[in-house]
Amino acid sequence: MTFIPSSVAPDPIALRHGALTNPHGHGFAVIAGPRIVTGHGMNAEEVIDLFARVRAQHPRGPALFHSRYATHGIRTVDNCHPFPLGRDKRTVLAHNGVLPNRVHPGPYDWRSDTRIAAEDYLPRQPFGSIDTHKGFRGLESWLGSSKLLILTVDPAFDQQVYLLNESNGLWDNGIWYSNRSYLPWSQRYGSHRRSVCRSCEAVDVHRVSRYCTTCGWCFACENRFPHCECRRPRPRGPRHRASNPPLALPVVKRPSAPSP
């Protein structure tokens, strides 16, 4: 997830690096006066090119770009960030990380956790107004280590940009990135890049299993525990061992005694 402040030019090379690492859909939002222009797609190059054109037309508005690495929900354009807050197009949000279980999809719900939060949970303001210290800190605490970016032109809000858990990301040349995926792979983690979890970006150089010790991500099937596809249910009931068939002993014919 990338935040581009007002009058700052986006870095398309950095966006392409992030898209390669997070290939499951892309989207952007640009504040253009009284409205927000958004775009979504599964093809990274097409979405990045469209974003560059829209941003060039509205260089003074804050903007965001997001590339998704799916953890919940199907891989479709409908699950690409950003999402309208409560289906109100005046406010959109994007998220990086894994949200709490409260907004995880249930059976037959193909939405991502962020989409569920945007459509069903956060519009009720469960932590109060984010324009208050209590509401802002409450939402940050609920997010855990993940990051949330909100752009709005709704006059009910005091600001146009809300960046929650900003300290968990990093600033580079005036642009904020939620993690290091905007860098070339060789520059991200040095000699520890094979020990990096692609879900939460935690580095565990002493990892002794295939699971991330921070979030439970499986390095083999790329799913979070306990949804690891490597774990197969054991058959119940007594175990039947295949028994070897008895060996057939050879029949030895003895020569008959000679007749007198």
Residue frames as qw, qx, qy, qz and C-alpha x, y, z in Angstrom:
[[0.000, 0.889, 0.458, 0.000, 0.00, 0.00, 0.00],
 [0.457, 0.095, 0.054, 0.883, 1.34, 3.40, -1.03],
 [0.033, -0.883, -0.393, 0.253, 0.33, 6.91, 0.06],
 [0.458, 0.283, 0.200, 0.819, 1.29, 9.80, -2.22],
 [0.100, -0.644, -0.393, 0.649, 0.74, 13.20, -0.55],
 [0.359, 0.892, 0.241, -0.132, -0.40, 16.30, -2.40],
 [0.286, 0.913, -0.278, -0.086, 1.96, 17.64, -5.10],
 [0.408, -0.503, 0.749, 0.141, 4.24, 14.58, -4.86],
 [0.634, 0.403, -0.497, -0.434, 4.84, 12.57, -8.03],
 [0.929, -0.185, 0.283, -0.152, 4.35, 8.79, -7.69],
 [0.100, -0.565, 0.779, 0.252, 7.21, 6.41, -8.45],
 [0.858, 0.223, -0.162, -0.434, 5.95, 3.96, -11.12],
 [0.521, 0.376, -0.756, 0.124, 9.00, 1.72, -10.72],
 [0.143, -0.184, 0.771, -0.593, 8.27, 1.30, -7.01],
 [0.715, 0.119, 0.223, -0.652, 4.62, 0.56, -7.81],
 [0.779, 0.335, -0.471, -0.243, 5.68, -2.15, -10.27],
 [0.252, 0.311, -0.848, 0.348, 7.96, -3.76, -7.68],
 [0.397, -0.045, 0.616, -0.679, 5.07, -3.84, -5.23],
 [0.781, 0.245, -0.060, -0.571, 2.72, -5.26, -7.86],
 [0.597, 0.348, -0.721, -0.056, 5.09, -8.12, -8.63],
 [0.085, 0.155, -0.855, 0.488, 5.19, -9.11, -4.97],
 [0.351, 0.311, 0.643, -0.606, 1.43, -8.62, -4.51],
 [0.036, 0.087, -0.694, -0.713, -0.10, -9.89, -7.76],
 [0.046, 0.401, 0.914, -0.035, -3.73, -10.55, -6.80],
 [0.060, 0.823, 0.519, 0.221, -5.31, -7.28, -7.92],
 [0.376, -0.054, -0.079, 0.922, -4.59, -3.56, -7.90],
 [0.027, -0.840, -0.514, -0.173, -6.39, -0.30, -7.31],
 [0.338, 0.055, -0.143, 0.929, -5.95, 3.42, -6.69],
 [0.080, -0.859, -0.502, 0.054, -7.74, 6.52, -5.47],
 [0.353, 0.132, 0.021, 0.926, -7.02, 10.19, -6.18],
 [0.003, 0.725, 0.484, -0.491, -8.77, 13.14, -4.57],
 [0.266, 0.281, 0.446, 0.807, -9.88, 15.37, -7.43],
 [0.217, -0.317, -0.047, -0.922, -11.53, 18.43, -5.95],
 [0.599, -0.211, 0.303, -0.711, -14.97, 17.53, -4.56],
 [0.960, 0.057, -0.038, -0.273, -14.78, 13.86, -5.60],
 [0.480, -0.494, 0.711, 0.140, -12.52, 10.82, -5.50],
 [0.707, 0.476, -0.403, -0.333, -11.44, 9.11, -8.71],
 [0.647, -0.351, 0.673, -0.072, -10.83, 5.38, -8.30],
 [0.672, 0.447, -0.494, -0.323, -9.70, 2.53, -10.52],
 [0.697, -0.310, 0.630, -0.142, -9.33, -1.23, -10.10],
 [0.767, 0.470, -0.355, -0.254, -8.04, -4.12, -12.17],
 [0.936, -0.250, 0.229, 0.095, -6.21, -7.42, -12.16],
 [0.756, 0.426, 0.036, 0.496, -3.55, -6.31, -14.68],
 [0.503, -0.615, -0.117, 0.596, -0.85, -4.34, -12.88],
 [0.359, -0.019, 0.332, 0.872, 0.53, -2.50, -15.91],
 [0.046, -0.593, -0.559, -0.577, -2.90, -1.30, -17.01],
 [0.420, -0.814, -0.394, 0.072, -3.84, -0.06, -13.54],
 [0.525, -0.469, 0.023, 0.710, -0.47, 1.66, -12.97],
 [0.258, 0.192, 0.423, 0.847, -0.70, 3.42, -16.35],
 [0.194, -0.722, -0.526, -0.405, -4.25, 4.57, -15.65],
 [0.518, -0.731, -0.278, 0.346, -3.23, 5.79, -12.20],
 [0.472, -0.213, 0.159, 0.841, -0.33, 7.78, -13.67],
 [0.079, 0.426, 0.475, 0.766, -2.68, 9.52, -16.12],
 [0.371, -0.782, -0.468, -0.179, -5.28, 10.33, -13.46],
 [0.577, -0.596, -0.159, 0.535, -2.61, 11.57, -11.04],
 [0.381, 0.036, 0.260, 0.887, -1.14, 13.82, -13.74],
 [0.108, -0.607, -0.480, -0.625, -4.57, 15.41, -14.21],
 [0.519, -0.793, -0.146, -0.284, -4.98, 15.97, -10.46],
 [0.623, 0.299, -0.497, 0.524, -1.46, 16.48, -9.07],
 [0.106, -0.471, 0.381, -0.789, -2.55, 18.48, -6.02],
 [0.798, -0.345, -0.027, -0.493, -4.81, 15.83, -4.55],
 [0.390, -0.434, 0.797, -0.156, -3.59, 13.14, -2.13],
 [0.780, 0.255, -0.428, -0.378, -3.59, 9.65, -3.65],
 [0.607, -0.370, 0.691, -0.131, -3.14, 6.00, -2.78],
 [0.654, 0.354, -0.592, -0.312, -2.16, 2.90, -4.70],
 [0.662, -0.319, 0.606, -0.304, -2.67, -0.65, -3.50],
 [0.574, 0.288, -0.725, -0.249, -1.56, -4.07, -4.74],
 [0.794, -0.342, 0.207, -0.458, -3.18, -7.04, -3.06],
 [0.269, 0.259, -0.926, 0.060, -1.73, -10.26, -1.71],
 [0.694, -0.327, -0.294, -0.570, -4.84, -12.30, -0.97],
 [0.013, 0.196, -0.873, 0.446, -5.26, -13.83, 2.49],
 [0.320, 0.376, 0.772, -0.401, -9.08, -13.91, 2.65],
 [0.510, 0.665, 0.175, -0.517, -11.67, -13.79, -0.11],
 [0.802, 0.351, 0.406, 0.264, -11.43, -14.78, -3.74],
 [0.355, -0.346, 0.321, 0.807, -9.00, -13.20, -6.16],
 [0.284, 0.666, 0.606, 0.329, -11.31, -10.96, -8.16],
 [0.192, 0.411, 0.057, 0.889, -11.55, -7.29, -9.04],
 [0.472, -0.706, -0.311, -0.427, -14.40, -6.89, -6.53],
 [0.767, -0.571, -0.156, 0.247, -11.92, -7.58, -3.72],
 [0.575, 0.301, -0.047, 0.760, -9.34, -5.05, -4.94],
 [0.278, -0.690, -0.299, 0.597, -8.68, -2.06, -2.69],
 [0.090, -0.026, 0.555, -0.826, -9.68, 0.69, -2.12],
 [0.141, -0.500, -0.847, -0.113, -13.25, 0.16, -0.92],
 [0.227, -0.574, -0.105, -0.780, -15.93, 2.77, -0.25],
 [0.029, 0.016, -0.761, 0.648, -16.65, 3.19, 3.44],
 [0.341, 0.399, 0.675, -0.518, -20.20, 1.97, 3.90],
 [0.438, 0.490, 0.656, 0.372, -20.70, 2.17, 0.13],
 [0.054, 0.957, 0.135, -0.251, -20.31, 5.98, 0.32],
 [0.763, 0.418, 0.107, 0.481, -18.00, 6.90, -2.56],
 [0.004, 0.937, -0.132, 0.324, -16.94, 10.11, -0.82],
 [0.416, -0.684, 0.579, -0.153, -14.74, 8.03, 1.51],
 [0.898, 0.257, -0.356, -0.034, -12.49, 5.12, 0.53],
 [0.525, -0.683, 0.503, -0.073, -10.02, 2.98, 2.42],
 [0.771, 0.384, -0.506, 0.042, -7.18, 0.58, 1.72],
 [0.719, -0.596, 0.314, -0.168, -5.47, -1.79, 4.13],
 [0.560, 0.485, -0.665, 0.095, -2.27, -3.80, 4.45],
 [0.125, -0.300, 0.832, -0.450, -2.09, -6.81, 6.72],
 [0.387, -0.292, -0.857, -0.172, -4.61, -9.21, 8.24],
 [0.383, -0.455, 0.094, -0.799, -7.57, -7.89, 10.21],
 [0.318, -0.180, 0.794, -0.486, -9.02, -9.51, 13.38],
 [0.077, 0.172, 0.975, 0.116, -11.33, -12.51, 13.21],
 [0.279, 0.523, 0.506, -0.626, -14.42, -10.35, 13.66],
 [0.470, 0.661, -0.101, -0.576, -14.33, -9.36, 9.98],
 [0.149, -0.257, 0.892, 0.340, -13.10, -12.63, 8.48],
 [0.583, 0.079, -0.402, -0.701, -15.48, -14.01, 5.84],
 [0.648, -0.085, 0.658, -0.375, -17.85, -16.76, 6.86],
 [0.471, 0.135, 0.838, 0.240, -19.03, -19.71, 4.76],
 [0.382, 0.618, 0.611, 0.316, -20.08, -18.73, 1.23],
 [0.009, -0.971, -0.047, 0.235, -18.87, -15.15, 1.75],
 [0.803, 0.315, 0.134, 0.488, -16.33, -14.50, -0.99],
 [0.050, 0.958, -0.065, 0.273, -15.39, -11.01, 0.25],
 [0.562, 0.282, -0.494, 0.600, -12.01, -10.16, 1.71],
 [0.445, -0.524, -0.541, 0.484, -11.62, -9.15, 5.35],
 [0.160, -0.202, -0.009, 0.966, -10.93, -5.54, 4.36],
 [0.240, -0.262, -0.532, -0.768, -14.03, -5.37, 2.19],
 [0.477, -0.549, -0.686, -0.013, -16.17, -6.74, 5.03],
 [0.378, -0.434, -0.348, 0.741, -14.68, -4.15, 7.39],
 [0.035, -0.053, 0.216, 0.974, -15.36, -1.34, 4.91],
 [0.353, -0.297, -0.594, -0.659, -18.92, -2.40, 4.11],
 [0.631, -0.491, -0.571, -0.186, -20.24, -3.77, 7.40],
 [0.666, -0.419, -0.427, 0.445, -18.04, -3.06, 10.42],
 [0.389, -0.115, -0.108, 0.908, -16.26, 0.30, 10.27],
 [0.110, -0.482, -0.347, -0.797, -19.25, 2.40, 9.06],
 [0.566, -0.673, -0.462, -0.114, -20.82, 1.84, 12.50],
 [0.087, 0.724, -0.385, 0.566, -17.82, 3.64, 14.07],
 [0.824, -0.366, -0.431, 0.039, -17.25, 0.93, 16.70],
 [0.623, -0.174, -0.300, 0.701, -14.39, 2.94, 18.25],
 [0.059, -0.829, -0.246, 0.498, -16.00, 6.35, 17.93],
 [0.457, 0.889, 0.001, -0.017, -15.05, 9.14, 15.56],
 [0.823, 0.062, 0.010, 0.565, -11.52, 8.95, 14.18],
 [0.176, 0.748, -0.026, 0.639, -11.39, 12.74, 14.56],
 [0.571, -0.756, 0.176, -0.267, -11.07, 12.17, 18.29],
 [0.050, 0.606, -0.779, 0.153, -7.96, 10.89, 20.00],
 [0.595, -0.125, 0.719, -0.337, -9.88, 8.03, 21.61],
 [0.832, 0.434, 0.213, -0.273, -11.48, 6.90, 18.35],
 [0.515, 0.724, -0.457, -0.042, -8.25, 7.12, 16.35],
 [0.076, -0.513, 0.824, -0.226, -6.19, 5.22, 18.93],
 [0.715, 0.012, 0.587, -0.380, -8.94, 2.68, 19.40],
 [0.828, 0.526, -0.017, -0.194, -9.00, 1.88, 15.69],
 [0.329, 0.692, -0.636, 0.093, -5.20, 1.67, 15.59],
 [0.384, -0.356, 0.791, -0.316, -5.24, -0.76, 18.51],
 [0.829, 0.233, 0.391, -0.325, -7.84, -2.93, 16.77],
 [0.672, 0.665, -0.296, -0.136, -5.71, -3.03, 13.62],
 [0.901, -0.293, 0.185, 0.262, -2.78, -4.55, 15.49],
 [0.479, -0.414, 0.415, 0.654, 0.33, -4.44, 13.31],
 [0.437, 0.488, 0.605, 0.452, -1.56, -3.81, 10.06],
 [0.116, -0.260, 0.042, 0.958, -1.98, -0.41, 8.39],
 [0.250, 0.695, 0.674, 0.011, -5.06, 1.48, 7.20],
 [0.160, -0.130, 0.194, 0.959, -5.30, 4.48, 4.87],
 [0.202, 0.712, 0.656, -0.148, -8.48, 6.53, 4.46],
 [0.123, 0.023, 0.266, 0.956, -9.11, 9.24, 1.85],
 [0.066, 0.663, 0.728, -0.162, -12.28, 11.29, 2.09],
 [0.053, 0.251, 0.200, 0.946, -14.02, 14.36, 0.67],
 [0.381, -0.653, -0.640, -0.132, -16.93, 14.01, 3.07],
 [0.008, -0.647, 0.182, -0.740, -17.30, 17.30, 4.98],
 [0.778, -0.575, -0.123, -0.222, -18.30, 15.31, 8.07],
 [0.859, -0.157, -0.119, 0.473, -14.58, 14.49, 8.53],
 [0.250, -0.904, 0.078, 0.339, -12.05, 17.04, 9.77],
 [0.206, -0.580, 0.623, 0.482, -9.30, 15.86, 7.42],
 [0.737, 0.463, -0.272, -0.410, -8.99, 14.35, 3.96],
 [0.658, 0.340, -0.662, 0.111, -6.31, 11.80, 4.87],
 [0.690, -0.560, 0.351, -0.295, -6.11, 9.41, 7.83],
 [0.636, 0.409, -0.648, 0.092, -3.07, 7.15, 8.00],
 [0.763, -0.543, 0.192, -0.295, -3.35, 4.68, 10.84],
 [0.870, -0.310, 0.288, 0.255, -0.30, 2.87, 12.22],
 [0.446, 0.873, -0.192, 0.030, 1.91, 5.11, 10.14],
 [0.257, -0.744, 0.616, -0.028, 4.97, 4.12, 12.18],
 [0.796, -0.057, 0.602, 0.022, 4.64, 0.52, 10.94],
 [0.724, 0.628, 0.197, 0.208, 5.44, 1.70, 7.40],
 [0.550, -0.373, 0.161, 0.730, 8.24, 3.87, 6.08],
 [0.305, 0.908, 0.069, -0.280, 8.72, 7.15, 4.20],
 [0.635, -0.106, 0.458, 0.613, 10.97, 7.29, 1.14],
 [0.189, 0.083, 0.389, 0.898, 11.39, 10.46, -0.97],
 [0.314, 0.041, 0.099, -0.943, 8.18, 11.96, 0.35],
 [0.710, -0.064, -0.476, -0.515, 6.07, 8.82, -0.28],
 [0.513, -0.346, 0.657, -0.429, 4.80, 6.46, 2.42],
 [0.619, 0.156, -0.722, -0.268, 4.95, 2.69, 1.85],
 [0.807, -0.436, 0.078, -0.390, 3.33, 0.11, 4.11],
 [0.866, -0.317, 0.338, 0.189, 6.30, -2.27, 3.74],
 [0.238, -0.615, 0.540, 0.523, 9.47, -2.83, 1.73],
 [0.673, 0.316, 0.651, 0.154, 7.86, -4.55, -1.24],
 [0.385, 0.910, 0.058, -0.144, 8.35, -1.36, -3.29],
 [0.159, -0.753, 0.591, 0.243, 12.09, -2.05, -3.33],
 [0.664, 0.383, -0.617, -0.177, 13.87, -4.50, -5.64],
 [0.926, -0.314, -0.191, -0.088, 13.97, -7.91, -3.98],
 [0.752, 0.182, -0.337, 0.537, 17.75, -7.77, -3.62],
 [0.124, 0.430, -0.283, 0.848, 17.50, -4.58, -1.52],
 [0.593, -0.569, -0.262, -0.506, 14.66, -5.51, 0.82],
 [0.792, -0.583, 0.104, -0.148, 16.18, -7.71, 3.49],
 [0.022, 0.727, -0.686, 0.001, 19.75, -8.43, 2.46],
 [0.227, 0.256, -0.939, -0.001, 20.90, -11.89, 3.46],
 [0.268, 0.125, 0.807, -0.511, 17.63, -12.52, 5.39],
 [0.478, 0.176, -0.232, -0.829, 15.22, -12.26, 2.45],
 [0.500, -0.039, -0.829, -0.247, 14.49, -16.01, 2.47],
 [0.242, -0.266, -0.804, 0.473, 13.31, -15.70, 6.08],
 [0.214, 0.078, 0.091, -0.969, 10.72, -12.98, 5.33],
 [0.286, 0.443, 0.827, -0.194, 7.02, -13.78, 5.73],
 [0.062, 0.219, 0.503, 0.834, 5.11, -12.56, 2.69],
 [0.273, -0.692, -0.644, -0.179, 1.96, -12.09, 4.80],
 [0.387, -0.892, -0.204, 0.116, 3.16, -9.87, 7.67],
 [0.423, 0.791, -0.269, 0.351, 6.73, -9.02, 6.48],
 [0.640, -0.701, 0.310, -0.059, 8.23, -10.38, 9.71],
 [0.520, 0.588, -0.612, 0.099, 11.84, -11.57, 9.53],
 [0.827, -0.446, 0.295, -0.175, 12.60, -14.80, 11.40],
 [0.376, 0.648, -0.661, -0.042, 16.16, -15.91, 10.74],
 [0.151, -0.276, 0.909, -0.273, 15.78, -18.77, 13.25],
 [0.783, 0.082, -0.001, -0.616, 12.59, -20.24, 11.77],
 [0.231, -0.288, 0.929, -0.018, 12.57, -23.99, 12.38],
 [0.467, 0.376, 0.795, -0.089, 9.28, -24.92, 10.68],
 [0.245, 0.356, 0.580, 0.690, 7.37, -23.93, 7.57],
 [0.156, -0.841, -0.505, -0.114, 5.16, -21.52, 9.57],
 [0.143, 0.596, -0.171, 0.771, 5.77, -17.85, 10.35],
 [0.400, -0.276, -0.709, 0.511, 6.06, -17.50, 14.13],
 [0.064, 0.105, 0.184, -0.975, 4.33, -14.09, 14.02],
 [0.560, 0.171, -0.015, -0.810, 1.15, -14.70, 12.00],
 [0.701, 0.045, 0.691, -0.173, 1.13, -18.43, 11.20],
 [0.595, 0.644, -0.250, -0.411, 1.73, -18.02, 7.46],
 [0.880, -0.056, 0.445, 0.155, 2.75, -21.23, 5.72],
 [0.025, -0.667, 0.505, 0.547, 5.77, -20.80, 3.47],
 [0.315, -0.016, 0.900, 0.301, 4.84, -23.95, 1.54],
 [0.178, 0.549, 0.777, 0.249, 1.19, -23.40, 0.49],
 [0.075, 0.171, 0.042, 0.981, 1.00, -19.64, 1.27],
 [0.487, -0.600, -0.440, -0.458, -2.03, -19.84, 3.56],
 [0.202, -0.545, 0.489, -0.651, -2.42, -18.80, 7.18],
 [0.263, -0.095, -0.926, 0.252, -2.66, -21.40, 9.93],
 [0.555, -0.118, 0.821, -0.060, -5.04, -23.19, 10.53],
 [0.720, 0.580, 0.146, -0.352, -6.08, -22.95, 6.86],
 [0.089, -0.586, 0.732, 0.337, -2.82, -24.47, 5.70],
 [0.843, 0.309, -0.204, -0.390, -3.41, -26.75, 2.73],
 [0.376, 0.440, -0.804, 0.135, -0.44, -28.86, 3.81],
 [0.297, -0.129, 0.781, -0.534, -2.43, -30.09, 6.82],
 [0.544, -0.067, -0.659, -0.515, -4.58, -33.00, 5.76],
 [0.696, -0.376, 0.285, -0.541, -7.11, -34.52, 8.20],
 [0.022, -0.303, 0.951, -0.047, -6.02, -37.86, 9.53],
 [0.607, -0.179, -0.625, -0.457, -8.38, -40.77, 8.87],
 [0.514, -0.393, 0.468, -0.602, -10.41, -41.73, 11.91],
 [0.963, -0.034, -0.018, -0.268, -10.93, -45.26, 13.21],
 [0.783, -0.389, 0.435, 0.214, -8.55, -48.16, 13.60],
 [0.197, 0.699, -0.562, -0.397, -5.61, -48.26, 11.35],
 [0.957, 0.174, 0.218, -0.085, -5.54, -51.14, 8.93],
 [0.185, -0.656, 0.651, 0.335, -2.15, -52.39, 8.16],
 [0.794, 0.408, -0.330, -0.307, -1.69, -54.27, 4.97],
 [0.717, -0.398, 0.572, -0.011, -0.61, -57.74, 5.86],
 [0.212, 0.501, -0.743, -0.390, 1.70, -59.68, 3.64],
 [0.910, 0.048, -0.179, -0.371, 0.21, -62.87, 2.19],
 [0.753, -0.439, 0.490, 0.036, 1.65, -66.04, 3.67],
 [0.162, 0.589, -0.710, -0.350, 4.53, -67.43, 1.79],
 [0.952, 0.132, -0.045, -0.273, 3.75, -70.59, -0.11],
 [0.477, -0.537, 0.685, 0.124, 6.22, -73.28, 0.82],
 [0.486, 0.425, -0.640, -0.417, 7.51, -75.30, -2.08],
 [0.933, -0.095, 0.224, -0.266, 6.33, -78.89, -2.26],
 [0.055, 0.587, -0.797, -0.133, 9.24, -81.26, -2.33],
 [0.942, 0.075, -0.114, -0.307, 8.50, -84.67, -3.80],
 [0.438, -0.538, 0.720, 0.019, 10.53, -87.46, -2.36],
 [0.461, 0.321, -0.740, -0.371, 11.57, -90.19, -4.68],
 [0.895, -0.202, 0.060, -0.394, 9.61, -93.36, -4.13],
 [0.500, -0.468, 0.727, 0.037, 11.39, -96.42, -2.86],
 [0.364, 0.338, -0.744, -0.446, 12.37, -98.93, -5.56],
 [0.893, -0.086, 0.017, -0.441, 10.05, -101.89, -5.84],
 [0.544, -0.422, 0.724, 0.035, 11.56, -105.27, -4.76]]
